Amino acid sequence: MSDASNFSPQSFAVVGAGPVGCIVACFLAKGGYEVTLCDVIPDLLAPAQDPGIILEGAENMQHKVTRTCTTVDEIADYNPDVVFITVKANALPLIASAIEGFHKEGLALVSWQNGIDTELELAKILGRTDVMRAVVNYGCGLAGPAHVKIPFHHPPHYIQELDPQSRDAAIAIANVLSKCGLETEHTDNIISMVWRKSVMNACMNPVCAVTGLTMSRAMNDPIVYQIVDALVKECIQVARANEIDLGWDFYPHAMEYMGNAGDHKPSMLMDIEAGRRTEIDFINGKFVEYGARTATRTPYNQTLSALVKGLESI
């Protein structure tokens, strides 16, 4: 990214009007920035400009975005400085191909998503220079179009560039988000953070998706808890075999964190209930993939991946 040290973003686009995208769009609008919210479903966008995006729960606010659009191609007309990509990871190849049509050097692209290697999917098509990865720490779900329930919010959030020459730009984006109230820090350890979060997603999301249980019910059921525990240990083995540093105390931290997650449905369960494709390939599927690289057996991840895939096909 050229002149990254002078990067001062003022205009933002958010691709995906689900709960994650609505949250970042609302905070940016709160900060007075120009915000374009994009989604292929017009009904999800309709309230975002009037009366505005509503956040309830751990955060409570209502703000209007500058504009909305229903295709990624339209974003080019508004010349944003930063594009946040918040769609489900399985849509990344299509999104990246659409952005390729108007991408130019200096347009920052932030993967603001769950899953492992989502930023690399963008980089395959758009190059590494302008691509960044973020890890977010909030639970959320749509109560309705542009209306988000946030059961928990545990800032800070983190961001890191793929290419060192974009470090200053990533810091500038973190500063903007923090200024808006969405506390975000630059990090040099994003891979570890992505994996730490993905381990917990790989343990809670598919178990809840398959059983229909909320997170707290899954953790408090003595039989289901054993599956969660086995998944955590298996994921940690995969991470260690691939030299991913989760920290020496990650296991007790993960079990305590999930134990306090609350009585709400994770996104994968909500996707199954709504008949949508899930992000299983970028969560448990990645643990299977990385396990195969190091001859680490992953029977629990393979089983849960297969079960969720089966539910997707119903």
C-alpha positions in Angstrom: 0.0 0.0 0.0 1.6 3.2 -1.1 1.8 6.2 1.3 0.4 4.0 4.1 1.9 6.4 6.7 -0.5 9.2 5.3 -3.5 6.9 5.2 -6.5 8.7 6.8 -9.7 6.8 5.9 -12.9 8.7 5.8 -15.1 6.5 3.5 -16.0 2.9 4.3 -17.9 0.1 2.6 -19.3 -2.9 4.5 -20.1 -6.0 2.5 -22.7 -8.0 4.3 -25.7 -6.7 6.2 -25.8 -9.5 8.7 -25.3 -8.9 12.4 -21.5 -8.6 12.1 -21.6 -6.1 9.3 -24.4 -4.1 10.8 -22.4 -3.6 14.0 -19.3 -2.2 12.3 -21.4 -0.1 10.0 -23.4 1.3 12.9 -20.2 2.2 14.9 -18.6 3.9 11.9 -21.8 5.9 11.3 -21.8 6.9 14.9 -18.3 8.3 14.4 -19.6 10.5 11.5 -17.9 8.6 8.7 -19.3 7.9 5.2 -20.6 4.3 5.2 -21.9 2.3 2.3 -23.7 -0.9 3.4 -23.9 -3.6 0.7 -26.0 -6.8 0.6 -27.7 -8.8 -2.1 -31.0 -9.0 0.0 -32.8 -5.6 -0.3 -35.0 -6.3 2.7 -31.9 -6.5 5.0 -30.8 -3.1 3.8 -34.1 -1.2 3.9 -34.0 0.1 7.5 -30.3 0.9 7.5 -30.8 4.5 6.2 -34.2 5.1 7.8 -34.7 4.7 10.8 -31.1 3.4 11.0 -29.3 0.4 12.3 -30.3 -0.6 15.8 -28.0 -2.3 18.3 -29.4 -3.7 21.5 -27.9 -5.6 24.4 -24.2 -5.2 25.4 -24.3 -2.1 23.1 -27.3 0.2 22.6 -27.5 2.7 19.8 -29.2 3.6 16.5 -27.5 5.3 13.6 -28.1 5.7 9.9 -25.6 4.7 7.2 -24.9 7.1 4.3 -26.2 4.7 1.6 -26.9 1.1 0.7 -26.4 -0.9 -2.4 -27.3 -4.5 -3.6 -24.2 -5.4 -5.6 -20.5 -5.2 -4.8 -19.9 -3.6 -8.2 -21.8 -0.5 -7.1 -19.3 0.1 -4.3 -16.8 1.3 -7.0 -19.1 4.4 -7.6 -18.5 5.6 -4.0 -14.7 5.3 -3.9 -14.3 4.0 -0.4 -10.9 4.0 1.4 -11.7 0.7 3.2 -13.9 -2.3 2.5 -14.9 -4.5 5.4 -15.9 -7.9 4.3 -18.3 -9.5 6.8 -20.2 -12.1 4.7 -20.0 -15.8 5.5 -16.6 -17.1 4.5 -18.1 -19.5 1.9 -19.0 -16.4 -0.2 -15.4 -15.1 -0.3 -14.4 -16.3 -3.8 -17.4 -14.5 -5.3 -16.9 -11.3 -3.3 -13.2 -11.2 -4.1 -13.9 -11.7 -7.8 -16.4 -8.8 -7.7 -13.9 -6.5 -5.9 -11.2 -7.4 -8.4 -13.2 -5.4 -11.0 -12.5 -2.1 -9.2 -9.7 -2.8 -6.8 -6.8 -0.4 -7.0 -3.6 -0.1 -4.9 -4.3 1.6 -1.6 -7.9 0.3 -1.2 -7.7 -1.5 2.2 -9.6 -4.8 2.4 -10.4 -6.1 5.8 -11.6 -9.7 6.4 -13.9 -9.1 9.5 -15.0 -12.7 9.7 -15.0 -16.0 11.5 -12.8 -18.9 10.3 -9.2 -19.7 9.5 -7.4 -18.4 6.4 -10.3 -16.1 5.2 -7.7 -13.4 4.5 -5.8 -15.8 2.3 -8.9 -16.4 0.2 -9.0 -12.7 -0.5 -5.3 -12.6 -1.2 -5.5 -15.3 -3.8 -7.4 -13.0 -6.1 -6.6 -9.5 -4.8 -2.9 -9.9 -3.7 -1.5 -9.6 -0.2 -0.6 -5.9 -0.2 -3.9 -4.4 0.7 -5.5 -7.3 2.6 -5.9 -7.3 6.4 -7.4 -9.7 8.9 -9.4 -8.8 12.0 -10.6 -10.8 15.0 -13.7 -9.6 16.6 -15.0 -10.4 20.1 -18.7 -10.0 20.2 -21.7 -12.3 20.1 -24.5 -11.2 17.9 -27.7 -12.2 16.0 -30.3 -10.4 13.8 -33.6 -9.7 15.5 -34.7 -8.3 12.2 -33.3 -6.3 9.2 -30.7 -3.9 10.5 -31.7 -4.8 14.1 -29.0 -6.6 16.0 -29.0 -8.2 19.4 -25.6 -8.3 21.1 -25.5 -10.8 24.0 -21.9 -10.0 24.8 -19.1 -7.6 23.7 -15.5 -8.2 25.0 -13.2 -5.6 23.4 -10.6 -5.0 22.2 -10.8 -6.3 18.7 -7.6 -6.8 16.7 -6.3 -6.2 13.2 -3.2 -7.0 11.3 -2.0 -6.5 7.7 -0.7 -9.4 5.5 2.0 -7.2 4.0 4.4 -5.2 6.4 4.2 -2.2 4.1 0.5 -1.8 5.1 1.2 -1.7 8.8 0.5 2.0 9.2 -2.7 1.7 7.3 -3.9 -1.1 9.6 -3.0 1.0 12.6 -5.0 3.9 11.1 -8.1 1.7 10.6 -7.8 0.5 14.2 -7.6 4.1 15.4 -10.8 5.0 13.5 -12.7 2.1 14.9 -11.5 2.9 18.4 -12.5 6.5 17.9 -16.0 5.4 17.0 -16.3 3.3 20.2 -15.4 -0.1 18.7 -12.1 -0.5 20.5 -9.6 -2.1 18.2 -5.9 -2.6 18.5 -3.2 -3.4 16.0 -1.4 -6.7 16.6 1.6 -8.6 15.2 0.1 -11.9 16.4 -3.2 -12.2 14.5 -2.7 -15.8 13.4 -2.6 -17.0 17.0 -5.7 -14.9 17.8 -7.5 -16.3 14.8 -6.8 -19.8 15.9 -7.6 -19.2 19.5 -11.1 -17.9 18.5 -11.5 -20.6 15.9 -10.9 -23.4 18.4 -13.8 -22.2 20.4 -16.0 -21.7 17.3 -15.1 -25.2 16.2 -16.2 -26.6 19.5 -19.4 -24.6 20.2 -20.8 -23.9 16.7 -21.1 -27.4 15.2 -22.2 -29.0 18.5 -25.0 -26.5 18.9 -25.9 -26.7 15.2 -26.2 -30.5 15.5 -28.0 -30.7 18.8 -30.1 -27.5 18.6 -28.8 -26.5 22.0 -27.8 -23.0 23.1 -24.2 -22.5 24.1 -24.9 -22.5 27.9 -27.1 -25.6 27.6 -24.4 -27.4 25.6 -21.8 -26.6 28.2 -24.1 -27.6 31.1 -25.2 -30.9 29.6 -22.8 -33.6 31.1 -22.9 -35.7 28.0 -22.6 -33.0 25.4 -19.9 -31.3 27.4 -17.7 -34.4 26.8 -17.9 -33.8 23.1 -17.0 -30.1 23.5 -14.1 -31.1 25.7 -12.8 -33.7 23.2 -13.0 -31.1 20.4 -11.0 -28.5 22.3 -8.2 -31.0 23.0 -8.2 -32.2 19.4 -8.0 -28.7 18.0 -5.2 -27.8 20.4 -3.3 -30.9 19.1 -3.7 -29.7 15.5 -2.5 -26.2 16.4 0.6 -27.5 18.2 1.4 -29.9 15.4 1.4 -26.9 13.0 3.4 -24.7 15.4 0.6 -22.3 16.1 1.1 -20.7 19.6 -2.2 -20.7 21.5 -0.5 -20.1 24.9 0.3 -22.6 27.6 -2.9 -21.9 29.5 -5.3 -21.9 26.5 -7.3 -25.0 27.5 -8.6 -23.8 30.9 -9.1 -20.3 29.3 -11.2 -21.8 26.5 -13.3 -23.9 28.8 -14.0 -21.0 31.1 -14.8 -18.7 28.2 -17.3 -21.1 26.7 -18.8 -21.8 30.1 -19.7 -18.2 30.4 -20.9 -17.8 26.8 -24.6 -17.4 27.8 -27.9 -18.8 26.8 -27.9 -17.9 23.1 -27.6 -19.6 19.7 -24.3 -19.4 17.9 -24.4 -18.4 14.2 -24.0 -21.9 12.8 -27.2 -23.1 14.6 -29.0 -20.0 13.3 -27.8 -20.8 9.8 -29.0 -24.4 10.0 -32.4 -23.3 11.3 -32.7 -20.8 8.4 -31.7 -23.3 5.8 -28.4 -21.4 4.9 -25.0 -22.7 4.2 -22.7 -22.6 7.2 -19.0 -21.7 7.6 -18.1 -25.2 8.6 -15.4 -25.5 5.9 -13.5 -22.5 7.3 -13.9 -23.7 10.9 -13.8 -27.5 11.6 -12.9 -28.2 8.0 -9.7 -26.2 8.5 -8.8 -28.2 11.5 -9.2 -31.4 9.4 -7.1 -29.8 6.7 -4.3 -28.7 9.0 -4.4 -32.0 10.8 -3.8 -33.9 7.5 -0.7 -31.7 6.9 0.9 -33.1 10.0 -0.7 -36.6 10.2 -2.7 -35.5 13.2 -5.9 -37.4 13.6 -9.1 -35.4 13.7 -12.0 -37.8 14.2 -14.1 -35.3 16.2 -13.7 -32.5 13.7 -14.4 -34.8 10.8 -17.5 -36.2 12.4 -19.0 -32.8 13.2 -18.1 -31.4 9.8 -19.9 -34.4 8.2 -23.0 -34.0 10.4 -23.3 -30.2 9.7 -22.8 -30.9 6.0 -25.6 -33.4 6.2 -27.9 -30.8 7.9 -27.1 -28.3 5.2 -28.3 -30.6 2.5 -31.8 -31.1 4.1 
